[in-house]
Each structure stands twice: as C-alpha cells, then as structure tokens.
Amino acid sequence: MAYAANSAPVAAPKASGFSAFIANLAERLRQYRVYRETYNELSALSDRELNDLGLSRSMIRRLAIEASQDA
C-alpha cells in the first residue's frame, strides 16, 4: 500500500479585529521610519552630491516613498 503526504506549508491565518489594527499600525510606522530616514539622508546631501548620483532635489520625496514601500 502506498501513502502520499502533502507537506506544503500552511499560511498563518490573517489577524482580525484589534490585532490586525495593531499589526497594520506597526507596519505603517516601520514604513514611515524608512521614509523619514531616506528623506533626511538625501536632503542632507548638497546639490552637487545629488547631481553626482544622477538625482535632483525634486526627486527626494518620490525616492523616499518608493524606499518605504519596498522595505
């Protein structure tokens, strides 16, 4: 007699209610920290340093948003 085993990982159930709210809040706070850190670091660079990186000052906000969403 042959047996087959399904050993696929089972995803954890999504949190609901208050725990989902806290998890969402923690994730958004983490993203905001990444955004602020990226924004502050790029803003501290001179226009010449930004130009050397191929960036302009007007791109800083968008780059910080992208970094926070990718993190």
MIDOMI-168154 format. One record per residue: residue number from 1; residue in three letters; chain; x, y, z of N, C-alpha, C, O, CB in turn. Coordinates in Angstrom, 1 decimal, always signed. Each point is the difference from the previous one (the first is absolute). Glycine has a CB too. Example, Ala and Ser with C-alpha at 12.3 -4.5 7.8 and 13.67 -1.06 7.14 Angstrom:
<sites>
+------+------+-------+--------+--------+--------+--------+--------+--------+--------+--------+--------+--------+--------+--------+--------+--------+--------+
: resi : resn : chain :    n.x :    n.y :    n.z :   ca.x :   ca.y :   ca.z :    c.x :    c.y :    c.z :    o.x :    o.y :    o.z :   cb.x :   cb.y :   cb.z :
+------+------+-------+--------+--------+--------+--------+--------+--------+--------+--------+--------+--------+--------+--------+--------+--------+--------+
:    1 :  ALA :     A :  +13.2 :   -5.7 :   +7.8 :   -0.9 :   +1.2 :   +0.0 :   +0.9 :   +1.2 :   +0.0 :   +1.0 :   +0.0 :   +0.7 :   -2.9 :   -1.2 :   +0.5 :
:    2 :  SER :     A :   +1.5 :   +2.3 :   -1.9 :   +0.9 :   +1.1 :   +0.0 :   -0.8 :   +1.1 :   +0.8 :   +0.5 :   +1.1 :   +0.1 :   +0.7 :   -1.7 :   -2.3 :
+------+------+-------+--------+--------+--------+--------+--------+--------+--------+--------+--------+--------+--------+--------+--------+--------+--------+
</sites>
This chain:
<sites>
+------+------+-------+--------+--------+--------+--------+--------+--------+--------+--------+--------+--------+--------+--------+--------+--------+--------+
: resi : resn : chain :    n.x :    n.y :    n.z :   ca.x :   ca.y :   ca.z :    c.x :    c.y :    c.z :    o.x :    o.y :    o.z :   cb.x :   cb.y :   cb.z :
+------+------+-------+--------+--------+--------+--------+--------+--------+--------+--------+--------+--------+--------+--------+--------+--------+--------+
:    1 :  MET :     A :   +0.8 :   -1.2 :   +0.0 :   -0.8 :   +1.2 :   +0.0 :   +0.9 :   +1.2 :   +0.0 :   +1.0 :   +0.1 :   +0.7 :   -2.9 :   -1.3 :   +0.5 :
:    2 :  ALA :     A :   +1.5 :   +2.3 :   -2.0 :   +0.8 :   +1.2 :   -0.1 :   -0.7 :   +1.1 :   +0.7 :   -1.2 :   +0.1 :   +0.1 :   +2.2 :   -0.8 :   -2.3 :
:    3 :  TYR :     A :   -0.2 :   +1.6 :   +2.8 :   -0.5 :   +1.2 :   +0.7 :   +0.6 :   +1.2 :   -0.6 :   +1.1 :   +0.0 :   -0.4 :   -1.4 :   -1.3 :   +2.5 :
:    4 :  ALA :     A :   -0.5 :   +2.3 :   -2.2 :   +0.5 :   +1.3 :   -0.5 :   -0.2 :   +1.1 :   +1.1 :   -1.1 :   +0.0 :   +0.6 :   +0.5 :   -0.6 :   -3.0 :
:    5 :  ALA :     A :   +1.6 :   +1.4 :   +2.5 :   -0.1 :   +1.0 :   +1.1 :   +0.1 :   +1.4 :   -0.7 :   +0.9 :   +0.2 :   -0.9 :   +0.2 :   -1.8 :   +2.6 :
:    6 :  ASN :     A :   -1.9 :   +2.4 :   -1.3 :   +0.0 :   +1.4 :   -0.5 :   +0.6 :   +0.8 :   +1.1 :   -0.5 :   +0.3 :   +1.0 :   -1.6 :   -0.6 :   -2.4 :
:    7 :  SER :     A :   +3.4 :   +0.8 :   +1.1 :   +0.7 :   +0.7 :   +1.1 :   +0.1 :   +1.5 :   -0.4 :   +1.0 :   +0.6 :   +0.3 :   +0.3 :   -2.7 :   +0.3 :
:    8 :  ALA :     A :   -2.2 :   +2.7 :   -1.3 :   +0.0 :   +1.4 :   -0.4 :   -0.2 :   +0.8 :   +1.3 :   -0.8 :   -0.3 :   +0.8 :   -0.1 :   -0.2 :   -3.2 :
:    9 :  PRO :     A :   +1.7 :   +1.6 :   +2.5 :   -0.2 :   +0.8 :   +1.2 :   -1.4 :   +0.7 :   +0.0 :   -0.5 :   +0.4 :   -1.0 :   +3.0 :   +0.0 :   +1.0 :
:   10 :  VAL :     A :   -3.0 :   -0.3 :   +1.2 :   -1.3 :   +0.6 :   +0.1 :   +0.2 :   +1.5 :   +0.5 :   +0.7 :   +0.2 :   +0.9 :   -1.7 :   -2.5 :   -0.3 :
:   11 :  ALA :     A :   +0.4 :   +3.2 :   -1.3 :   +0.1 :   +1.4 :   +0.3 :   -0.7 :   +0.3 :   +1.3 :   -1.1 :   -0.6 :   +0.3 :   +1.3 :   +1.2 :   -2.7 :
:   12 :  ALA :     A :   +0.3 :   +0.3 :   +3.2 :   -0.6 :   +0.3 :   +1.2 :   -1.3 :   +0.8 :   -0.3 :   +0.0 :   +0.8 :   -1.0 :   +2.3 :   -0.7 :   +2.2 :
:   13 :  PRO :     A :   -3.3 :   -0.3 :   -0.4 :   -1.2 :   +0.7 :   -0.3 :   +0.2 :   +1.5 :   +0.2 :   +0.8 :   +0.4 :   +0.9 :   -2.2 :   -2.4 :   -0.2 :
:   14 :  LYS :     A :   +0.7 :   +2.8 :   -1.4 :   +0.1 :   +1.5 :   +0.1 :   -0.6 :   +0.4 :   +1.3 :   -1.1 :   -0.5 :   +0.5 :   +1.0 :   +0.8 :   -3.0 :
:   15 :  ALA :     A :   +0.7 :   +0.6 :   +3.2 :   -0.5 :   +0.5 :   +1.2 :   -1.2 :   +0.8 :   -0.2 :   -0.2 :   +0.7 :   -1.1 :   +2.5 :   -0.6 :   +2.1 :
:   16 :  SER :     A :   -3.2 :   -0.1 :   -0.1 :   -1.2 :   +0.8 :   -0.1 :   -0.3 :   +0.9 :   +1.2 :   +0.6 :   -0.2 :   +1.0 :   -1.6 :   -1.6 :   -2.5 :
:   17 :  GLY :     A :   +0.2 :   +2.8 :   +1.3 :   -0.3 :   +0.9 :   +1.1 :   +1.1 :   +0.8 :   +0.5 :   +0.8 :   +0.6 :   -0.8 :   -2.5 :   -2.2 :   +1.4 :
:   18 :  PHE :     A :   +1.9 :   +1.7 :   +0.7 :   +0.9 :   +0.9 :   +0.6 :   +1.5 :   -0.4 :   -0.4 :   +0.8 :   +0.8 :   -0.2 :   -2.4 :   -0.5 :   +2.1 :
:   19 :  SER :     A :   +1.9 :   -1.6 :   -1.9 :   +1.3 :   -0.5 :   -0.3 :   +0.4 :   +0.4 :   -1.5 :   +1.2 :   +0.3 :   -0.2 :   -1.4 :   -2.2 :   +1.9 :
:   20 :  ALA :     A :   -0.8 :   +1.9 :   -2.6 :   +0.3 :   +0.4 :   -1.4 :   +0.3 :   +1.5 :   +0.0 :   +0.9 :   +0.5 :   -0.7 :   -2.4 :   -2.3 :   -0.2 :
:   21 :  PHE :     A :   +0.8 :   +2.6 :   +1.7 :   +0.2 :   +1.4 :   +0.1 :   +1.4 :   +0.3 :   +0.5 :   +0.7 :   +0.9 :   -0.5 :   -3.2 :   -0.5 :   +1.0 :
:   22 :  ILE :     A :   +2.9 :   -1.1 :   +0.6 :   +1.3 :   +0.2 :   +0.5 :   +1.1 :   -0.4 :   -1.0 :   +1.0 :   +0.7 :   -0.1 :   -1.9 :   -1.1 :   +2.4 :
:   23 :  ALA :     A :   +0.7 :   -0.7 :   -3.0 :   +1.0 :   -0.4 :   -1.0 :   +0.1 :   +1.0 :   -1.1 :   +1.1 :   +0.3 :   -0.5 :   -1.6 :   -2.7 :   +1.1 :
:   24 :  ASN :     A :   -0.6 :   +2.9 :   -1.1 :   +0.0 :   +1.0 :   -1.0 :   +0.7 :   +1.3 :   +0.5 :   +0.7 :   +0.6 :   -0.8 :   -2.8 :   -1.6 :   -0.2 :
:   25 :  LEU :     A :   +1.8 :   +1.4 :   +2.2 :   +0.6 :   +1.2 :   +0.5 :   +1.5 :   -0.2 :   +0.1 :   +0.8 :   +0.9 :   -0.3 :   -2.9 :   -0.4 :   +1.6 :
:   26 :  ALA :     A :   +2.6 :   -1.7 :   -0.8 :   +1.4 :   -0.2 :   +0.1 :   +0.7 :   +0.0 :   -1.4 :   +1.1 :   +0.6 :   -0.1 :   -1.6 :   -2.0 :   +2.2 :
:   27 :  GLU :     A :   -0.2 :   +0.9 :   -3.1 :   +0.6 :   +0.0 :   -1.3 :   +0.1 :   +1.4 :   -0.6 :   +1.0 :   +0.3 :   -0.6 :   -1.9 :   -2.6 :   +0.2 :
:   28 :  ARG :     A :   -0.2 :   +3.1 :   +0.6 :   +0.1 :   +1.3 :   -0.5 :   +1.0 :   +0.9 :   +0.8 :   +0.6 :   +0.8 :   -0.7 :   -3.0 :   -1.0 :   +0.1 :
:   29 :  LEU :     A :   +2.6 :   -0.1 :   +1.8 :   +1.0 :   +0.7 :   +0.8 :   +1.4 :   -0.3 :   -0.5 :   +0.9 :   +0.8 :   -0.1 :   -2.4 :   -0.8 :   +2.1 :
:   30 :  ARG :     A :   +1.7 :   -1.3 :   -2.3 :   +1.3 :   -0.4 :   -0.6 :   +0.3 :   +0.6 :   -1.3 :   +1.1 :   +0.5 :   -0.3 :   -1.3 :   -2.7 :   +1.5 :
:   31 :  GLN :     A :   -0.9 :   +2.3 :   -2.1 :   +0.2 :   +0.6 :   -1.3 :   +0.3 :   +1.5 :   +0.2 :   +0.8 :   +0.6 :   -0.8 :   -2.4 :   -2.3 :   -0.2 :
:   32 :  TYR :     A :   +0.9 :   +2.4 :   +1.9 :   +0.2 :   +1.4 :   +0.3 :   +1.5 :   +0.2 :   +0.4 :   +0.6 :   +1.0 :   -0.4 :   -3.0 :   -0.7 :   +1.0 :
:   33 :  ARG :     A :   +2.9 :   -1.1 :   +0.3 :   +1.4 :   +0.1 :   +0.4 :   +1.0 :   -0.1 :   -1.1 :   +0.9 :   +0.8 :   -0.1 :   -1.6 :   -1.7 :   +2.3 :
:   34 :  VAL :     A :   +0.4 :   +0.0 :   -3.1 :   +0.9 :   -0.2 :   -1.2 :   -0.1 :   +1.2 :   -0.9 :   +1.0 :   +0.5 :   -0.5 :   -1.3 :   -3.0 :   +0.6 :
:   35 :  TYR :     A :   -1.0 :   +3.0 :   -0.3 :   -0.2 :   +1.3 :   -0.8 :   +0.8 :   +1.1 :   +0.6 :   +0.7 :   +0.7 :   -0.7 :   -3.0 :   -1.5 :   +0.1 :
:   36 :  ARG :     A :   +2.2 :   +1.1 :   +1.9 :   +0.6 :   +1.1 :   +0.7 :   +1.5 :   -0.1 :   -0.1 :   +0.7 :   +1.0 :   -0.3 :   -2.6 :   -0.7 :   +1.8 :
:   37 :  GLU :     A :   +2.5 :   -1.5 :   -1.3 :   +1.4 :   -0.2 :   +0.0 :   +0.5 :   +0.3 :   -1.4 :   +1.1 :   +0.6 :   -0.2 :   -1.2 :   -2.4 :   +2.0 :
:   38 :  THR :     A :   -0.5 :   +1.2 :   -2.8 :   +0.4 :   +0.2 :   -1.4 :   -0.1 :   +1.5 :   -0.4 :   +0.9 :   +0.5 :   -0.6 :   -1.6 :   -2.8 :   +0.0 :
:   39 :  TYR :     A :   -0.4 :   +2.9 :   +1.0 :   -0.2 :   +1.4 :   -0.4 :   +1.0 :   +0.9 :   +0.7 :   +0.6 :   +0.9 :   -0.7 :   -3.0 :   -1.3 :   +0.5 :
:   40 :  ASN :     A :   +2.7 :   +0.2 :   +1.5 :   +1.0 :   +0.8 :   +0.7 :   +1.4 :   -0.2 :   -0.6 :   +0.7 :   +1.0 :   -0.1 :   -2.1 :   -1.1 :   +2.2 :
:   41 :  GLU :     A :   +1.7 :   -1.1 :   -2.4 :   +1.4 :   -0.3 :   -0.5 :   +0.2 :   +0.7 :   -1.4 :   +1.0 :   +0.6 :   -0.3 :   -0.9 :   -2.8 :   +1.6 :
:   42 :  LEU :     A :   -1.1 :   +2.1 :   -2.2 :   +0.1 :   +0.6 :   -1.3 :   -0.1 :   +1.5 :   +0.1 :   +0.7 :   +0.7 :   -0.8 :   -1.7 :   -2.7 :   -0.2 :
:   43 :  SER :     A :   +0.2 :   +2.5 :   +1.9 :   -0.1 :   +1.5 :   +0.1 :   +1.3 :   +0.6 :   +0.6 :   +0.3 :   +1.1 :   -0.3 :   -2.7 :   -1.4 :   +0.7 :
:   44 :  ALA :     A :   +3.2 :   -0.5 :   +0.3 :   +1.2 :   +0.5 :   +0.6 :   +1.1 :   +0.1 :   -1.1 :   +1.0 :   +0.7 :   +0.3 :   -1.6 :   -1.7 :   +1.9 :
:   45 :  LEU :     A :   +0.5 :   +0.4 :   -3.3 :   +1.0 :   +0.1 :   -1.1 :   -0.1 :   +1.3 :   -0.7 :   -1.1 :   +0.6 :   -0.1 :   +1.0 :   -3.1 :   -0.2 :
:   46 :  SER :     A :   +1.3 :   +3.0 :   -0.2 :   +0.0 :   +1.2 :   -0.7 :   -0.6 :   -0.2 :   -1.4 :   -0.1 :   -1.2 :   -0.5 :   +2.1 :   +2.0 :   +1.8 :
:   47 :  ASP :     A :   -2.3 :   +0.2 :   -2.0 :   -0.4 :   -0.1 :   -1.4 :   +1.0 :   -0.7 :   -0.9 :   -0.3 :   -0.7 :   -0.9 :   -1.1 :   +2.8 :   +1.2 :
:   48 :  ARG :     A :   +2.7 :   -1.8 :   +0.0 :   +1.0 :   -0.6 :   -0.8 :   +0.1 :   -1.5 :   +0.3 :   +0.1 :   -0.8 :   -1.0 :   +1.2 :   +2.9 :   +1.0 :
:   49 :  GLU :     A :   -1.5 :   -2.5 :   +1.2 :   +0.1 :   -1.5 :   +0.3 :   -1.3 :   -0.7 :   -0.6 :   +0.2 :   -1.1 :   -0.5 :   +1.1 :   +1.6 :   +2.7 :
:   50 :  LEU :     A :   -2.4 :   +0.2 :   -2.1 :   -1.2 :   -0.6 :   -0.6 :   +0.2 :   -0.2 :   -1.6 :   -0.4 :   -1.0 :   -0.5 :   -1.0 :   +2.0 :   +2.4 :
:   51 :  ASN :     A :   +2.0 :   +0.1 :   -2.5 :   +0.3 :   -0.1 :   -1.4 :   +0.9 :   -1.1 :   -0.3 :   -0.2 :   -0.7 :   -1.1 :   -0.2 :   +3.2 :   +0.9 :
:   52 :  ASP :     A :   +1.4 :   -2.7 :   +1.0 :   +0.9 :   -1.1 :   -0.2 :   -0.7 :   -1.4 :   +0.0 :   +0.4 :   -0.9 :   -0.7 :   +1.5 :   +2.3 :   +1.7 :
:   53 :  LEU :     A :   -2.9 :   -1.5 :   -0.3 :   -0.8 :   -1.2 :   +0.1 :   -1.1 :   -0.1 :   -1.1 :   -0.7 :   -1.0 :   -0.1 :   +1.1 :   +1.0 :   +2.6 :
:   54 :  GLY :     A :   -0.5 :   +1.1 :   -3.3 :   -1.0 :   +0.0 :   -1.0 :   -1.4 :   +0.4 :   +0.5 :   -1.0 :   -0.4 :   -0.6 :   +2.4 :   -1.3 :   -0.6 :
:   55 :  LEU :     A :   -1.4 :   +2.4 :   +2.3 :   -1.3 :   +0.4 :   +0.6 :   -0.1 :   +1.5 :   +0.1 :   +1.0 :   +0.7 :   +0.0 :   -1.0 :   -2.8 :   +1.3 :
:   56 :  SER :     A :   -1.3 :   +2.5 :   -1.2 :   -0.2 :   +1.4 :   +0.2 :   -0.8 :   +0.1 :   +1.3 :   -0.6 :   -1.0 :   +0.5 :   +0.6 :   +1.6 :   -3.0 :
:   57 :  ARG :     A :   +0.0 :   +0.6 :   +3.1 :   -0.6 :   +0.2 :   +1.3 :   -1.5 :   -0.3 :   -0.1 :   -0.6 :   -0.4 :   +1.0 :   +2.3 :   +2.1 :   -0.4 :
:   58 :  SER :     A :   -2.3 :   -1.5 :   -1.7 :   -1.5 :   -0.2 :   -0.2 :   -0.3 :   -1.5 :   +0.0 :   -1.2 :   -0.4 :   +0.1 :   +1.0 :   +2.5 :   -1.4 :
:   59 :  MET :     A :   +1.2 :   -3.0 :   +1.2 :   -0.3 :   -1.4 :   +0.0 :   +0.1 :   -0.7 :   +1.4 :   -0.4 :   -1.1 :   +0.1 :   +1.4 :   +1.1 :   -2.4 :
:   60 :  ILE :     A :   -0.6 :   +0.8 :   +3.3 :   +0.2 :   -0.6 :   +1.3 :   -1.2 :   -0.6 :   +0.6 :   +0.0 :   -1.1 :   +0.5 :   +1.8 :   +2.8 :   -0.2 :
:   61 :  ARG :     A :   -2.9 :   -1.0 :   -0.4 :   -1.3 :   -0.5 :   +0.7 :   -0.4 :   -1.3 :   -0.7 :   -0.4 :   -0.9 :   +0.7 :   -0.3 :   +3.3 :   -0.2 :
:   62 :  ARG :     A :   +0.7 :   -2.4 :   -1.8 :   -0.4 :   -1.2 :   -0.7 :   +0.9 :   -1.2 :   +0.3 :   -0.5 :   -1.1 :   +0.2 :   -0.5 :   +2.5 :   -2.0 :
:   63 :  LEU :     A :   +2.3 :   -1.2 :   +1.9 :   +0.9 :   -1.0 :   +0.3 :   -0.2 :   -0.6 :   +1.4 :   +0.1 :   -1.2 :   +0.3 :   +1.5 :   +2.2 :   -1.9 :
:   64 :  ALA :     A :   -1.9 :   -0.1 :   +2.5 :   -0.2 :   -0.4 :   +1.4 :   -1.3 :   -0.8 :   +0.1 :   -0.1 :   -1.0 :   +0.8 :   +1.3 :   +3.1 :   +0.0 :
:   65 :  ILE :     A :   -2.2 :   -1.7 :   -1.5 :   -1.3 :   -0.8 :   +0.0 :   +0.3 :   -1.4 :   -0.6 :   -0.5 :   -1.0 :   +0.6 :   -0.9 :   +3.1 :   -0.8 :
:   66 :  GLU :     A :   +2.1 :   -2.1 :   -0.9 :   +0.3 :   -1.4 :   -0.6 :   +0.8 :   -0.8 :   +0.9 :   -0.3 :   -1.2 :   +0.2 :   +0.2 :   +2.2 :   -2.4 :
:   67 :  ALA :     A :   +1.1 :   -0.4 :   +2.9 :   +0.8 :   -0.8 :   +1.0 :   -0.9 :   -0.5 :   +1.1 :   +0.2 :   -1.2 :   +0.5 :   +1.8 :   +2.6 :   -1.1 :
:   68 :  SER :     A :   -2.9 :   -0.6 :   +1.1 :   -0.8 :   -0.5 :   +1.1 :   -1.0 :   -1.1 :   -0.4 :   -0.4 :   -0.9 :   +0.8 :   +0.6 :   +3.2 :   +0.2 :
:   69 :  GLN :     A :   -0.6 :   -2.3 :   -2.3 :   -0.9 :   -1.0 :   -0.4 :   +0.7 :   -1.3 :   -0.4 :   -0.6 :   -1.1 :   +0.1 :   -0.9 :   +2.9 :   -1.0 :
:   70 :  ASP :     A :   +2.8 :   -1.7 :   +0.6 :   +0.8 :   -1.2 :   -0.4 :   +0.5 :   -0.7 :   +1.3 :   +0.3 :   -1.2 :   +0.0 :   +0.3 :   +2.3 :   -2.2 :
:   71 :  ALA :     A :   -0.5 :   -0.3 :   +3.3 :   +0.6 :   -0.6 :   +1.2 :   -0.9 :   -0.9 :   +0.7 :   +0.3 :   -0.5 :   +1.1 :   +1.1 :   +2.5 :   -0.9 :
+------+------+-------+--------+--------+--------+--------+--------+--------+--------+--------+--------+--------+--------+--------+--------+--------+--------+
</sites>
